[in-house]
């Protein structure tokens, strides 16, 4: 009536192996170096800008980061959503640059 017990494993479970690190390709190395450089350039541009040039700076920087997010998404990072955030900021900045600051702000702020 009683079924025999399953054999018990006496050894400890082995730890999963860490993935082997790989060498970055030259393109990946360039992309890794580009991000801190782009951050520095954005901060310098913002620190030295006057109020009239802010929409133009916002348009260029947000377009760059939206394109970066699209690249990440197409490279397999399906959790990437920066293209939505930076895309709405780019659209709002474009509206500001074309004489519609109120609509530009309404579009950019939700992003």
Rosetta silent file (secondary structure, phi, psi, omega in degrees, C-alpha in Angstrom):
SEQUENCE: XXXXXXXXXXXXXXXXXXXXXXXXXXXXXXXXXXXXXXXXXXXXXXXXXXXXXXXXXXXXXXXXXXXXXXXXXXXXXXXXXXXXXXXXXXXXXXXXXXXXXXXXXXXXXXX
SCORE:     score description
SCORE:     0.000 S_00000001
   1 L     0.000  -35.236  179.020    0.000    0.000    0.000 S_00000001
   2 L   -90.882  129.151  178.759    2.808    2.411    0.675 S_00000001
   3 L   -77.232  146.111  178.102    4.835    3.416   -2.331 S_00000001
   4 L   -65.102  147.642  179.490    8.574    3.318   -1.913 S_00000001
   5 L   -71.512  146.511  176.124   10.163    6.676   -1.275 S_00000001
   6 L   -68.155  145.763 -179.830   12.035    8.326   -4.095 S_00000001
   7 L   -60.691  138.195  179.813   15.788    8.183   -3.645 S_00000001
   8 L   -88.129  137.387  175.952   17.108   11.189   -1.780 S_00000001
   9 L   -85.395  124.984 -176.700   19.928   13.200   -3.305 S_00000001
  10 L   -94.905  -13.768  179.698   22.662   13.608   -0.766 S_00000001
  11 L   -89.040  154.416 -179.901   24.836   16.058   -2.678 S_00000001
  12 L   -75.637  149.566  177.800   24.216   19.776   -2.604 S_00000001
  13 L   -64.344  136.983 -179.230   22.733   21.433   -5.635 S_00000001
  14 L   -77.628  148.721  178.789   25.443   22.932   -7.789 S_00000001
  15 L   -74.059  143.835  176.522   25.510   26.663   -8.330 S_00000001
  16 L   -65.291  141.954 -178.844   24.608   27.840  -11.802 S_00000001
  17 L   -73.878  142.897  176.924   27.681   28.739  -13.774 S_00000001
  18 L   -73.530  144.146  177.921   28.334   32.373  -14.507 S_00000001
  19 L   -64.997  144.997  179.744   28.230   33.277  -18.173 S_00000001
  20 L   -72.734  127.104  178.758   31.620   33.573  -19.742 S_00000001
  21 L   -65.466  146.880  179.672   32.476   37.219  -20.407 S_00000001
  22 L  -118.809  160.177  178.762   32.992   38.041  -24.036 S_00000001
  23 L   -82.113  135.977  178.703   35.047   40.671  -25.750 S_00000001
  24 L   -72.741  143.967  175.077   33.124   43.635  -27.106 S_00000001
  25 L   -71.873  163.412  177.371   33.196   44.222  -30.815 S_00000001
  26 H   -57.635  -36.993  178.078   34.665   47.527  -32.041 S_00000001
  27 H   -65.788  -43.304  178.555   31.147   48.837  -32.708 S_00000001
  28 H   -64.272  -38.339  177.021   30.051   47.899  -29.176 S_00000001
  29 H   -63.829  -41.470  178.135   33.158   49.573  -27.749 S_00000001
  30 H   -62.796  -44.832 -179.216   32.369   52.730  -29.724 S_00000001
  31 H   -64.651  -37.508  177.295   28.766   52.709  -28.518 S_00000001
  32 H   -64.393  -38.630 -179.991   29.887   52.246  -24.903 S_00000001
  33 H   -75.690  -26.459 -177.436   32.226   55.235  -25.232 S_00000001
  34 H   -68.464  -35.574 -175.317   29.593   57.335  -26.985 S_00000001
  35 H   -63.204  -51.826  178.461   27.143   57.403  -24.079 S_00000001
  36 H   -64.418  -33.749  176.849   29.324   59.225  -21.501 S_00000001
  37 H   -64.424  -40.999  179.369   30.536   61.575  -24.226 S_00000001
  38 H   -68.469  -36.469  176.568   26.996   62.394  -25.252 S_00000001
  39 H   -62.395  -45.532  179.127   26.022   62.996  -21.626 S_00000001
  40 H   -61.588  -43.900  179.903   28.925   65.411  -21.178 S_00000001
  41 H   -62.859  -39.349  178.666   28.030   67.233  -24.405 S_00000001
  42 H   -64.260  -44.667 -179.831   24.398   67.576  -23.306 S_00000001
  43 H   -64.385  -40.850  177.998   25.357   69.022  -19.923 S_00000001
  44 H   -64.197  -44.230 -179.936   27.768   71.497  -21.513 S_00000001
  45 H   -61.412  -43.005  179.808   25.126   72.530  -24.060 S_00000001
  46 H   -68.808  -38.639 -177.924   22.519   73.044  -21.345 S_00000001
  47 H   -69.154  -28.169 -175.932   24.909   74.918  -19.038 S_00000001
  48 H  -103.239    2.966 -174.998   25.964   77.346  -21.761 S_00000001
  49 L   -84.360  151.848  167.939   22.571   77.834  -23.439 S_00000001
  50 L   -96.222  169.726 -173.551   20.364   80.855  -23.276 S_00000001
  51 H   -62.794  -28.559 -179.341   16.614   80.424  -22.893 S_00000001
  52 H   -72.229  -23.016 -178.117   15.974   80.899  -26.617 S_00000001
  53 H   -96.918   -3.057 -179.210   18.159   77.966  -27.613 S_00000001
  54 H   -60.222  -43.416  178.136   16.769   75.442  -25.121 S_00000001
  55 H   -60.939  -35.738  178.967   14.094   74.050  -27.482 S_00000001
  56 H   -68.199  -43.868  177.197   16.739   73.456  -30.163 S_00000001
  57 H   -61.996  -42.945  178.981   19.063   71.724  -27.687 S_00000001
  58 H   -62.782  -38.814  179.286   16.126   69.649  -26.414 S_00000001
  59 H   -63.380  -47.889 -177.837   15.218   68.681  -29.986 S_00000001
  60 H   -67.900  -45.751 -176.877   18.721   67.490  -30.863 S_00000001
  61 H   -69.517  -42.489 -179.463   19.444   65.684  -27.622 S_00000001
  62 H   -68.605  -33.217  175.853   16.056   64.014  -27.334 S_00000001
  63 H   -65.118  -41.593  178.063   16.211   62.923  -30.982 S_00000001
  64 H   -60.287  -48.313 -177.541   19.633   61.382  -30.355 S_00000001
  65 H   -72.347  -28.838  173.523   18.440   59.462  -27.292 S_00000001
  66 H   -65.988  -42.912  177.554   15.211   58.390  -29.011 S_00000001
  67 H   -64.735  -38.225  177.225   17.284   56.975  -31.865 S_00000001
  68 H   -61.328  -43.155 -179.974   19.561   55.299  -29.310 S_00000001
  69 H   -66.017  -38.754  176.670   16.529   53.686  -27.668 S_00000001
  70 H   -62.451  -42.354  177.238   15.225   52.453  -31.031 S_00000001
  71 H   -59.524  -45.151  178.440   18.652   50.936  -31.677 S_00000001
  72 H   -61.336  -43.010 -179.046   18.550   49.197  -28.282 S_00000001
  73 H   -63.511  -44.956 -179.568   15.052   47.915  -28.941 S_00000001
  74 H   -70.472  -20.729  178.159   15.960   46.575  -32.382 S_00000001
  75 L   -82.584   -2.163  175.564   19.088   44.978  -30.901 S_00000001
  76 L   118.269   -5.510  178.412   16.913   42.781  -28.698 S_00000001
  77 L   -86.487   84.275 -174.107   16.205   44.827  -25.580 S_00000001
  78 L   -73.041   -7.323  176.616   12.429   44.573  -25.813 S_00000001
  79 L   -86.862   -7.348 -178.506   11.999   46.296  -22.442 S_00000001
  80 L   -65.419  129.232  177.502   13.437   49.526  -23.861 S_00000001
  81 L  -132.902   12.730 -179.552   10.888   52.355  -23.885 S_00000001
  82 H   -62.082  -24.341 -179.843   13.140   55.391  -24.139 S_00000001
  83 H   -66.125  -27.338  177.049   11.931   56.002  -27.665 S_00000001
  84 H   -74.977  -49.743 -179.171    8.526   56.951  -26.235 S_00000001
  85 H   -60.386  -54.450 -176.952    9.928   59.251  -23.554 S_00000001
  86 H   -75.222  -26.107  176.450   12.494   60.966  -25.737 S_00000001
  87 H   -66.382  -41.102  177.616   10.247   60.859  -28.792 S_00000001
  88 H   -68.653  -36.473  175.932    7.555   62.904  -27.065 S_00000001
  89 H   -64.361  -41.550  177.983   10.190   65.361  -25.838 S_00000001
  90 H   -63.642  -41.532  178.785   11.543   65.664  -29.393 S_00000001
  91 H   -64.319  -42.463  177.741    8.035   66.248  -30.765 S_00000001
  92 H   -64.643  -41.606  178.322    7.363   68.926  -28.141 S_00000001
  93 H   -64.854  -38.448  177.621   10.690   70.619  -28.822 S_00000001
  94 H   -63.380  -40.547  176.750    9.967   70.571  -32.562 S_00000001
  95 H   -63.041  -41.935  177.149    6.625   72.265  -31.922 S_00000001
  96 H   -61.517  -41.685 -179.673    8.363   74.907  -29.797 S_00000001
  97 H   -67.609  -21.387 -178.977   10.915   75.488  -32.547 S_00000001
  98 L  -104.437   25.167  171.858    8.126   76.000  -35.081 S_00000001
  99 L    86.075   17.796  178.964    6.315   78.708  -33.128 S_00000001
 100 L  -125.548   65.995 -174.550    3.962   76.639  -30.979 S_00000001
 101 H   -64.161  -35.070 -179.368    5.470   76.805  -27.470 S_00000001
 102 H   -66.500  -46.919  178.049    2.218   76.094  -25.633 S_00000001
 103 H   -67.699  -35.610  177.217    1.504   72.948  -27.666 S_00000001
 104 H   -60.623  -43.439  178.259    5.157   71.977  -27.493 S_00000001
 105 H   -65.687  -39.092 -179.949    5.072   72.097  -23.703 S_00000001
 106 H   -64.934  -33.729  178.984    1.841   70.080  -23.623 S_00000001
 107 H   -79.487  -40.662 -173.880    3.419   67.364  -25.759 S_00000001
 108 H   -73.633  -37.143 -173.534    6.827   67.370  -24.063 S_00000001
 109 H   -61.850  -42.757  178.794    5.768   67.334  -20.412 S_00000001
 110 H   -63.071  -26.963  179.683    4.091   63.881  -20.411 S_00000001
 111 L   -69.124    0.000    0.000    7.257   62.406  -21.918 S_00000001
